[in-house]
C-alpha cells in the first residue's frame, strides 16, 4: 500500500488509455471511511499535469490535513472522452501517516 503523510504535498499519479487531447471531463476522487474528502476536476489547480497515458495531481498541505491518520484513503480517476466513453481507473489505496510538525509552510 502506498503512503500519504498529512501536511505534505504529494504527487498522485494515474495511468489511463486515452490521448489527452480527447479528454473532455476528468475527476480524481479521494475518499476516507466511505466519505468523499477531496474531488479534483479538469481545470482545478491541483491538476499538476495531464498527458497521453498519465494524469498527475498535487495535493496541498491543507488537503492532506483533511485526512485522518491511521485510516486508509482510496483514490480513483474518472475520464470521459470526445466519443462519450467513460472510463475509471483501479482504486488506489493509501495509508495516511501523521506528522509531528503541523505548522503550515504556506
C-alpha positions as a printed Julia matrix, in Angstrom:
106×3 Matrix{Float64}:
   0.0    0.0     0.0
   1.26   3.49   -0.86
   1.63   6.24    1.75
   0.5    9.83    2.21
   1.77  11.96    5.07
  -0.58  14.59    6.47
   0.63  18.17    5.9
   2.63  17.32    2.77
   2.15  17.96   -0.95
   2.32  14.54   -2.62
   2.09  13.92   -6.35
  -0.51  11.24   -7.06
  -0.18   9.52  -10.45
  -2.74   7.6   -12.51
  -2.3    5.9   -15.86
  -5.09   5.98  -18.45
  -5.63   4.71  -22.03
  -6.51   8.0   -23.8
  -4.85  10.67  -25.88
  -5.15  13.71  -23.61
  -6.5   15.85  -26.47
  -9.7   13.76  -26.47
 -10.45  14.03  -22.74
 -13.5   16.24  -22.13
 -14.1   15.56  -18.42
 -11.86  14.29  -15.68
 -12.1   13.87  -11.93
  -9.94  12.38   -9.21
 -11.87  11.46   -6.08
 -10.32  10.76   -2.67
 -12.47   9.01   -0.07
 -11.85   8.0     3.51
 -14.09   5.91    5.71
 -16.67   5.82    2.87
 -16.91   9.64    2.58
 -15.69  11.88   -0.22
 -12.93  14.11    1.17
 -11.46  15.7    -1.97
 -12.56  15.85   -5.62
 -10.29  17.38   -8.24
 -11.67  18.18  -11.69
 -10.27  19.15  -15.06
  -9.19  22.8   -14.75
  -8.52  22.73  -10.98
  -5.12  24.0    -9.83
  -4.29  20.66   -8.19
  -4.26  19.01  -11.62
  -0.48  19.04  -11.99
  -0.24  17.53  -15.47
  -2.22  15.57  -17.99
  -0.62  13.84  -20.93
  -1.07  10.75  -23.04
  -1.42   7.89  -20.59
  -0.73   9.83  -17.37
  -2.59  12.16  -15.01
  -0.77  13.69  -12.04
  -2.43  15.65   -9.23
  -0.62  17.5    -6.46
  -2.44  17.66   -3.16
  -1.91  20.71   -0.95
  -0.93  20.75    2.73
  -4.49  21.74    3.59
  -5.93  18.87    1.59
  -3.7   16.19    3.13
  -4.5   17.59    6.58
  -8.17  16.72    5.88
  -7.23  13.04    6.03
  -7.35  11.24    9.38
  -4.12   9.4    10.12
  -4.25   5.63   10.52
  -7.3    5.45    8.22
  -6.8    4.34    4.62
  -7.57   6.71    1.76
  -8.88   5.47   -1.59
  -8.38   7.41   -4.83
  -9.78   6.9    -8.32
  -9.51   8.65  -11.68
 -12.62   9.0   -13.9
 -12.46  10.22  -17.51
 -14.92  11.0   -20.29
 -13.63  11.34  -23.85
 -14.96  13.01  -27.02
 -16.64   9.76  -28.09
 -18.67   9.75  -24.87
 -16.77   6.78  -23.41
 -16.44   6.86  -19.64
 -13.5    5.09  -18.07
 -12.36   4.65  -14.45
  -9.02   3.54  -13.07
  -8.49   0.9   -10.45
  -8.94   2.24   -6.93
  -5.57   3.2    -5.42
  -5.16   2.62   -1.68
  -3.02   4.82    0.57
  -2.02   4.63    4.21
  -2.18   8.03    5.92
   0.6    8.81    8.39
   0.7   11.57   10.98
   3.42  14.18   11.19
   4.96  15.82   14.23
   5.34  19.36   12.84
   1.81  20.52   11.97
   2.77  24.13   11.17
   1.73  25.09    7.64
   4.59  26.12    5.36
   2.25  28.04    3.01
